Amino acid sequence: MPETRDIAEPAEQRSAAPSWLPDAAPSRFALVRRCLTLPLRLWRPWRFWREVSAATPVSVGAVLVFLFLIVLTRIGMGVMGTGDEIAFAISPPPSPGWGLDAPELIRKVAYPEFASRARNDGVLDPSWLAGPLAGHTMFLLMLLGLGQDRSRVGVTGAHVFRAWTYGLVWLGAIFLFCALGGLLDAIVSARWIYSDFTQASDTLESVTAGFVRATESPILLGVIGVWILLWWHGAIVSSWKVPRGRVGWALISVVAIGVGYAAVKLTDHLQTLDIIAAG
């Protein structure tokens, strides 16, 4: 009988992990494939957390791979946004002064200016990143501090870190959206400069303007904020069933909203100081 119990326990643990979850991937190829398809499930947090409970094993390796993919989307955004300058470096336009050396190009990819060159607008408002990211991280920090309540239901720090990392899917989506907006903006800018500033406005420029306006809309910030609150409600209340979970979620939400708002204001203030210092 003891041998039968030893065999049954691992099988029970394996069944606790959904077959689509990266943490349960049987190989590295399957791990990467599941990380790439995971965002399709993360957009519905209530459904995700019904299938992923505190009993679901955590793979730190899988979590780090997903985090690395988020970083890659960020790099992709920088590359797409500097597409015109990459073109200028390869084939300088007729007007002089558009050359760019490799170190400067790498800096622009790593630290994009989030500014549209085709329009007097921004491709992305940095505060739209700072605010949600600060609020999202506040949930991580406060839950890590509630070790006693978490231990009662078997939720470890690794569980919280997985929730925080998979909950960054909104960040990857913004990076991808802004990569497309930055690419369109770069194309419009390059056509304008290569034509020696004679290119007339057309449909592509109108589409680009729409992308730019969308990335600056406060509605975007509100949608992200609501999704983050729903994400953590699903984790704390529906999945982990933390004691007094609804009250705890509500209190942390208030703190997270306050921290997020402060991050938005602080980022706006720092941007203003940079503009004053530059001009």
C-alpha positions as CSV (number, residue, x, y, z in Angstrom):
1,M,0.0,0.0,0.0
2,P,2.7,2.6,0.8
3,E,4.2,2.1,-2.7
4,T,0.8,2.7,-4.3
5,R,0.5,6.0,-2.4
6,D,3.9,7.2,-3.4
7,I,3.0,6.6,-7.1
8,A,-0.4,8.3,-6.8
9,E,0.9,11.5,-5.3
10,P,3.1,12.6,-8.2
11,A,0.3,11.8,-10.6
12,E,-2.1,14.0,-8.6
13,Q,0.4,16.8,-8.6
14,R,0.8,16.6,-12.4
15,S,-2.9,16.8,-12.9
16,A,-3.0,20.0,-10.9
17,A,-1.2,21.8,-13.7
18,P,-3.1,22.6,-16.9
19,S,-1.6,21.1,-20.0
20,W,-1.2,24.6,-21.6
21,L,0.7,26.1,-18.6
22,P,4.4,26.8,-19.3
23,D,5.3,25.5,-15.8
24,A,4.2,22.0,-16.8
25,A,6.0,22.0,-20.2
26,P,7.8,18.6,-20.8
27,S,10.6,20.1,-23.0
28,R,12.3,23.4,-23.8
29,F,10.5,23.7,-27.1
30,A,7.1,23.1,-25.5
31,L,8.1,25.7,-22.8
32,V,8.8,28.4,-25.4
33,R,5.7,27.5,-27.4
34,R,3.4,27.7,-24.3
35,C,4.9,31.0,-23.3
36,L,4.2,32.4,-26.7
37,T,0.6,31.2,-26.6
38,L,-0.1,32.0,-22.9
39,P,-1.1,35.6,-23.5
40,L,-4.2,34.4,-25.3
41,R,-5.4,32.9,-22.0
42,L,-4.1,35.7,-19.7
43,W,-6.6,38.3,-21.1
44,R,-9.4,36.5,-19.2
45,P,-8.0,36.4,-15.6
46,W,-11.2,35.0,-14.1
47,R,-10.9,31.9,-16.4
48,F,-7.1,31.6,-16.0
49,W,-7.3,31.6,-12.2
50,R,-10.1,29.0,-12.1
51,E,-7.6,26.6,-13.7
52,V,-4.4,27.7,-11.9
53,S,-4.7,27.2,-8.1
54,A,-2.3,27.3,-5.2
55,A,-1.7,23.6,-5.7
56,T,-0.4,24.2,-9.3
57,P,3.4,23.7,-9.3
58,V,5.5,26.7,-10.1
59,S,8.5,26.5,-12.5
60,V,10.8,29.5,-11.9
61,G,12.5,28.7,-15.2
62,A,9.1,29.0,-17.1
63,V,8.4,32.3,-15.3
64,L,11.8,33.7,-16.3
65,V,11.3,32.6,-19.9
66,F,8.0,34.5,-20.0
67,L,9.7,37.5,-18.5
68,F,12.5,37.4,-21.1
69,L,9.8,37.4,-23.8
70,I,8.4,40.6,-22.3
71,V,11.9,42.1,-22.5
72,L,12.2,41.0,-26.1
73,T,9.0,42.9,-27.0
74,R,10.5,46.0,-25.4
75,I,13.7,45.6,-27.5
76,G,11.5,45.1,-30.6
77,M,9.7,48.4,-29.8
78,G,13.0,50.2,-29.8
79,V,14.1,48.6,-33.0
80,M,10.8,49.4,-34.8
81,G,10.8,53.0,-33.6
82,T,14.3,53.7,-35.0
83,G,13.6,52.0,-38.3
84,D,14.0,55.3,-40.2
85,E,17.3,56.0,-38.5
86,I,18.5,52.5,-39.3
87,A,17.7,53.2,-42.9
88,F,19.5,56.5,-42.8
89,A,22.6,54.8,-41.4
90,I,22.5,52.2,-44.2
91,S,21.6,54.6,-47.0
92,P,21.8,58.4,-46.1
93,P,19.1,60.6,-47.6
94,P,19.8,63.4,-50.0
95,S,19.9,66.1,-47.4
96,P,23.2,66.0,-45.3
97,G,23.4,65.5,-41.6
98,W,21.3,62.3,-41.3
99,G,24.1,59.8,-40.6
100,L,24.1,57.8,-37.4
101,D,26.9,55.8,-35.9
102,A,26.4,52.3,-34.4
103,P,26.8,53.3,-30.7
104,E,24.2,56.1,-31.0
105,L,21.8,53.7,-32.8
106,I,22.1,51.1,-30.1
107,R,21.4,53.8,-27.5
108,K,18.3,54.9,-29.3
109,V,17.1,51.2,-29.4
110,A,17.8,50.6,-25.8
111,Y,16.5,54.0,-24.6
112,P,13.8,55.1,-27.0
113,E,12.6,58.7,-26.8
114,F,9.0,57.6,-27.2
115,A,8.6,60.6,-29.6
116,S,7.0,60.7,-33.0
117,R,9.1,62.2,-35.7
118,A,6.2,62.3,-38.2
119,R,3.9,64.2,-35.8
120,N,4.3,66.6,-32.9
121,D,3.1,63.9,-30.5
122,G,4.5,61.0,-28.5
123,V,4.4,57.4,-29.7
124,L,4.1,56.4,-26.0
125,D,3.7,58.4,-22.8
126,P,6.2,56.9,-20.3
127,S,3.8,57.6,-17.5
128,W,1.4,55.1,-19.1
129,L,4.1,52.5,-18.2
130,A,5.2,53.9,-14.8
131,G,1.7,54.1,-13.3
132,P,0.4,50.6,-14.0
133,L,3.8,49.0,-13.4
134,A,4.1,50.7,-10.0
135,G,0.5,49.6,-9.0
136,H,1.1,46.1,-10.3
137,T,4.3,45.8,-8.4
138,M,2.7,47.1,-5.2
139,F,0.5,43.9,-5.2
140,L,3.7,41.8,-5.4
141,L,5.4,43.6,-2.5
142,M,2.5,43.6,-0.2
143,L,1.6,40.0,-0.8
144,L,5.2,39.0,-0.2
145,G,4.9,40.8,3.2
146,L,1.8,38.8,4.1
147,G,3.7,35.6,4.6
148,Q,1.6,34.3,7.5
149,D,-1.7,34.6,5.6
150,R,-0.2,33.1,2.5
151,S,1.3,30.1,4.3
152,R,-2.1,29.1,5.6
153,V,-3.3,28.3,2.1
154,G,0.1,27.1,0.7
155,V,0.9,30.1,-1.4
156,T,4.6,30.7,-1.6
157,G,6.7,33.6,-2.8
158,A,7.2,31.8,-6.1
159,H,3.4,31.7,-6.6
160,V,3.3,35.5,-6.1
161,F,6.2,36.1,-8.4
162,R,4.5,33.9,-11.1
163,A,1.3,36.0,-10.7
164,W,3.3,39.2,-11.0
165,T,5.2,38.0,-14.1
166,Y,2.3,36.6,-16.0
167,G,0.4,39.7,-15.1
168,L,2.9,41.7,-17.1
169,V,1.1,40.6,-20.3
170,W,-0.4,44.1,-20.6
171,L,3.1,45.5,-20.8
172,G,4.1,43.2,-23.6
173,A,0.9,44.2,-25.4
174,I,1.7,47.9,-25.1
175,F,5.3,47.3,-26.4
176,L,4.0,45.4,-29.4
177,F,1.3,48.0,-30.2
178,C,3.8,50.8,-29.9
179,A,6.3,48.8,-32.0
180,L,3.7,48.8,-34.8
181,G,3.0,52.5,-34.2
182,G,6.7,53.3,-34.1
183,L,7.3,51.4,-37.3
184,L,4.5,53.2,-39.2
185,D,5.9,56.5,-37.8
186,A,9.4,55.6,-38.9
187,I,8.1,54.9,-42.4
188,V,6.3,58.2,-42.7
189,S,9.3,60.0,-41.4
190,A,11.7,58.3,-43.7
191,R,9.5,59.0,-46.8
192,W,9.3,62.6,-45.8
193,I,13.1,63.0,-45.4
194,Y,14.0,60.8,-48.4
195,S,11.7,63.0,-50.6
196,D,13.7,66.0,-49.4
197,F,10.6,67.2,-47.4
198,T,8.2,67.2,-50.4
199,Q,6.2,64.1,-49.5
200,A,2.5,65.0,-49.2
201,S,0.2,63.6,-46.5
202,D,-1.6,60.4,-47.4
203,T,-3.6,57.5,-45.9
204,L,-0.5,56.0,-44.2
205,E,0.2,59.2,-42.3
206,S,-3.5,59.3,-41.2
207,V,-3.2,55.7,-39.9
208,T,0.0,56.5,-38.1
209,A,-1.6,59.5,-36.4
210,G,-4.4,57.2,-35.2
211,F,-1.8,54.9,-33.6
212,V,-0.1,57.8,-32.0
213,R,-3.3,59.2,-30.5
214,A,-4.3,55.8,-29.2
215,T,-1.1,55.4,-27.3
216,E,-1.6,58.7,-25.6
217,S,-5.3,58.2,-24.6
218,P,-6.1,58.2,-20.9
219,I,-8.7,55.5,-21.7
220,L,-5.7,53.1,-22.3
221,L,-4.4,53.8,-18.8
222,G,-7.9,53.2,-17.3
223,V,-8.3,49.9,-19.2
224,I,-4.9,48.6,-18.0
225,G,-5.6,49.6,-14.4
226,V,-9.0,47.8,-14.4
227,W,-7.4,44.7,-15.9
228,I,-4.6,44.7,-13.2
229,L,-7.2,44.9,-10.4
230,L,-9.2,42.0,-11.9
231,W,-6.0,40.0,-12.4
232,W,-5.1,40.2,-8.7
233,H,-8.7,39.6,-7.6
234,G,-8.6,36.4,-9.5
235,A,-5.3,35.3,-7.9
236,I,-6.1,36.3,-4.3
237,V,-9.8,35.5,-4.0
238,S,-10.6,32.9,-6.7
239,S,-7.4,30.9,-7.0
240,W,-5.5,31.1,-3.7
241,K,-8.5,31.7,-1.5
242,V,-6.4,33.8,1.0
243,P,-8.2,34.3,4.3
244,R,-10.1,37.6,4.2
245,G,-9.1,37.7,0.6
246,R,-11.7,40.2,-0.6
247,V,-10.9,42.7,2.2
248,G,-7.2,42.3,1.6
249,W,-7.5,42.7,-2.2
250,A,-9.6,45.9,-1.7
251,L,-7.0,47.4,0.7
252,I,-4.1,46.6,-1.5
253,S,-6.0,47.9,-4.5
254,V,-6.4,51.3,-2.8
255,V,-2.7,51.4,-2.0
256,A,-1.8,50.3,-5.6
257,I,-4.0,53.0,-7.2
258,G,-2.5,55.6,-5.0
259,V,1.1,54.5,-5.8
260,G,0.2,54.2,-9.5
261,Y,-1.2,57.8,-9.5
262,A,1.9,59.1,-7.8
263,A,4.1,57.3,-10.3
264,V,2.2,59.0,-13.2
265,K,2.6,62.4,-11.7
266,L,6.2,61.9,-10.8
267,T,7.0,60.7,-14.4
268,D,5.2,63.7,-15.9
269,H,7.2,66.0,-13.6
270,L,10.5,64.4,-14.5
271,Q,9.6,64.7,-18.2
272,T,8.8,68.4,-17.7
273,L,12.2,68.9,-16.0
274,D,14.0,67.1,-18.9
275,I,12.3,69.4,-21.4
276,I,13.2,72.5,-19.4
277,A,16.8,71.3,-19.0
278,A,17.1,70.5,-22.7
279,G,15.6,73.8,-23.9
